[in-house]
Amino acid sequence: MPKERARANGAATPDISAVRLYADALQTEAMHLGNVLSAIEFLENEGTCAEERSSLTSIANRMARTICEGLDSVNFPEGET
């Protein structure tokens, strides 16, 4: 939505630095999730540490939910009013 239209509708436009910080945090979480998934894959290939794999899978699920919720547009940073 163009800034003029957003202002006319009373909607605030988010500060780009806030959006960038928000996106950086989600990217970092996604990177960590990838690392956890790599660890799970390694342990599966080794055929060991079943309990640890289960714990890592729970962690990965929580991380994926965090990323999913973060990408929901209702959770994006709001602009100043």
N, C-alpha and C positions, 0 to 999 in steps of 0.2 A: 504494500500500500504506500503510495507516495506520502512524503512527510506532510505536505499541505493537507491532503485528505485525512491523514491520521489526526492532525491537529484540529481540523474542522469537526471531526467526529468525537473529539475529546480524548482520543487514545494517545497515550504517551509513546514516544519512540525510545527504545532502549539505547543506552550509551554503548557505543561500539566496543569500548574497552571492557565493559561488564560482560558483553556477549562473548568477546574473545576469551576472557578468563574462564567463563562458564564452559565454553567449548574445549579449552585446554584441560580443564579438570575432567571432563568426560573422556577426552582422548587418553589422558593418563590412566583413567580407570579401565578403559578398553585395552590399553597396552598391558596393564597388570593382569587382566583377565586372560589375555593371550599367553602370558607367562605361566599362569596357573594351568591352563589347558595343555600347554606343552609338558608341564610336569606330570599331569595325569597321563598323557600319552606315553611318556617315557616309562612311567611305572607300570602301565598296562603292557607295554612291549617287553619289559623285564619279567612280568608275571609275579611281581612281589608287592608287598605293602598294601594289601587289600583295604585295611582300615584307614590308612593314610589317603588312599585314592578316594575312599568314600568321603572323608573330611574335605579333601580338596574339591570334590564335586559339589558339596554343599556350599563351599566358599564361592565357587564359580557361579553357581545359581544365584547367590545373593548379589554378586557383582553384576551379573547380566540384568537382574531386576533393577539395580541401581542405575545402570546405563539406560535401560528402557524407560524408566520413570523420568530420568533426566532429559531424554529426548522428546518427551511429551510436551507439546507446545504450551500447555498450561503452566509448566514449570520453568519456562524461559525467563530470564531476567526482565524485569519491567523497567520502563524509562522513568525519568523523573516527572512528577506532575506539577 
